[in-house]
Amino acid sequence: MKRANRRRSSVWDCFEQEGNFVRCMKCDAKLKYCGGATSTMMSHMSRHHASTASPDEDEKPVICSVQSIEEESTANSDIMQVAIMSPNINIMTANPTERDYGERKRLKRSSVWDIFVRVNDEVHCTMCETKLKYRSSTTNMMYHIRNKHPDTLSNDGGSVAAHTEVTELISRMIEKDMLPISVLSGDGFRELLAYTVQNYKMPCAGDITRLIEGHFQEKAEELLVQLGKVEKVALTADFWTALPFQRYITVFCSFITEDWQGRSVVLQTQKLSSDSHTTTDSVTERLFNTVQSWGIAGKVTACVHNNTQGILSAHACPRVTWDYATCFATTLQLAVSEGLSEDLVRIIVAAGKLVKHFNHNLQAYEALEQKQVQMCLPQHKLIQSSKARWDSICDMFERLLEQRWAIKAVLSDRAVTNRQEAQMLEIEDDCWQIIENFTPVLATLKWATTVISAETEVSISNIYPITFSLIQTHLVPKENDVEQVSEFKLKVQKLLQDHMEVDSNGLASKPALIASMLDPRHKHLSFLTPTGRLSAKVKLHELVSNLDVITTTVGLKDEQQDILVTPNISQVAAMPSQQRSDTKNTMMLLLGDNYSSSYATDSEAQVDYYLRDIAPSLDINPLDWWRVNGPRFPKLATLARHYLCVPGVSLPSLLSESGQTFAEMRTRLGPEHIDMMIFVNRNA
């Protein structure tokens, strides 16, 4: 498309047009002239008349920020390099077959191997003997050549190494934004690269796929090593839909590292059968096969899922040893949806129509803005609720209450809204009262979901304290509640009690309650009855005792090789006189190193000391607390690693803006690459 009033390029000061050709007035060279493009002329000037070539003001150099890895630092250190590239391009006339062959041949062996030699998992520069780590990517070698040996680059305005670097960045872009690989065939994308990178040959889909596969294999190998070092992990089974007939399950894995950092990674994404009769056995078997392929079959503590059809069960596969727990956000979603009465649903629908009118009617929208200014109200746009997310109802009601009188003023203005339309949209006063009474209840439930869904915090241990707080306090009807809100509170209260099994005798065995005991903020379990607290304490003692049995069995061979803790008298008598005179050392030998230690060594004593210890404030991260206090309670610290890694929801960040973006991006991927793309994106 032609641009209007485009300024004449300065390159015409050196060229004159002769039909379909242009002639250089400095060396009489003739160049092909196609469709008004000056790229070939600019390229000619930069090559043969560089001293006289001056860049046009409108044709500024393109500044690209790229990631670099210093040759003397680790492979993870990042610095910024600024590459200034001239927007010169040459028009390629090769046919598509020859072009694809040339691209495949170029990408098969990068020009960096003319300078580097591979030695095991390193590459050595033959020019300066620098050693770099090799991880199936040539990017760090290209940066090294660009920074240390720029004279080796070709003088045609763009090097093969730079082009390979751009191809690598394209693959990274596709991974980070989860774009379909078909984006390479887009005309706009090709035009952009042709303008910004001189002589760049667009890679085919197969080339980019091979690069992403290389990144996938590299990350998978690193993750396999990391999972081999952890004692326990937790699984998350996230069921989601891309299209009406494309159902998937993404398996996440959460664990706590040696330095008490929580991590969550993706293991696999699989497409489920479109048949509505997906069996429990098939899904459970798939989940077990995924766990087994990653070598963590005996390490899983629990699996959190968002499935509401009951197709996950610990009894479906005899090899499954872990517990299942329903995602808290899914449980709350079901409770809220089932708790809405017909009157509340009617009010929600009416509010949605009102918001839709103001968001789609330009005259009403502008009139609302004017009323906001006149009434000194915040100039906020009304929020439309979504059927998929109940918390959006809370957002819609809060905004309507904020703008209530501005909305009424617009609906009363006959120059903007006619009488019939106003009568259809107007919300009656008693409905406004219900909205005003109902919104704080929804806001409380939304805050609870936000706390449990926090991706950077331990969430599983918060589930029962928050659930009991909702049931015992926030969902108890009050005297000033309208009938519809009181009815809603009672329904949600009952549904939460049933779903979370708060009255069950087996509550003490639930992973979420065990995690609450191992969270120093909630260890006193003040929300339970005395009988419930006693049952939970007995369960904690049982887990520590079982841990003792496992530790004793595993360490039996090592224990046989250890020196006796209590030495015999002959060994003491045979010591040199200088050592025998050291009373302190002798006492330590006789009584043991832990005699005067404040750390608890007995299992029961550890539990008792831990429970009697002062609880930290609620703003403390429990992982930070265990990092400091783990040596005081080593056995409980081991259990804390096992249970605090369990997430509270199936996808921790789904309620956040970044989580929603991820959920939307993954739906545009094709089934052939979906597992690989989600893996490299979430494990970056």
Secondary structure, DSSP 8 states (H G I E B T S, - for coil): ---TT----GGGGTEEEETTEEEETTT--EEE--TT--HHHHHHHHHH-TTT----TTS--EEEEEEE--TTS-TT--EEEEEEE----------HHHHHHHHHHHHHS-GGGGTEEEETTEEEETTT--EEE-SS--HHHHHHHHHH-GGGS-SSSS-HHHHHHHHHHHHHHHHHHT--GGGGG-HHHHHHHHHHSTT-----HHHHHHHHHHHHHHHHHHHHHHHHH-S-EEEEEEEEEEETTEEEEEEEEEEE-TTS-EEEEEEEEEEE-SSS---HHHHHHHHHHHHHHTT-TTTEEEEEE--SS----TTS-TT--SEEEE-HHHHHHHHHHHH--HHHHHHHHHHHHHHHHHHH-HHHHHHHHHHHHHTT---------BTTBTHHHHHHHHHHHHTHHHHHHHHH-TTTS-HHHHHHH---HHHHHHHHHHHHHHHHHHHHHHHHT-TTS--GGGHHHHHHHIIIIITS--TT--HHHHHHHHHHHHHHHHHHTTT-TTGGG-HHHHHHHHSTTTTT-TTS-HHHHHHHHHHHHHHHHHHHHHHHHHTHHHHHHS--SS--HHHHHTS-HHHHT-HHHHHHHHH-TTTT-SS--SHHHHHHHHHHS----TTS-HHHHHHHHGGGSHHHHHHHHHHTTS-SSSSTTTTSHHHHHHHHHHTTS-TTTHHHHHHHHHT-
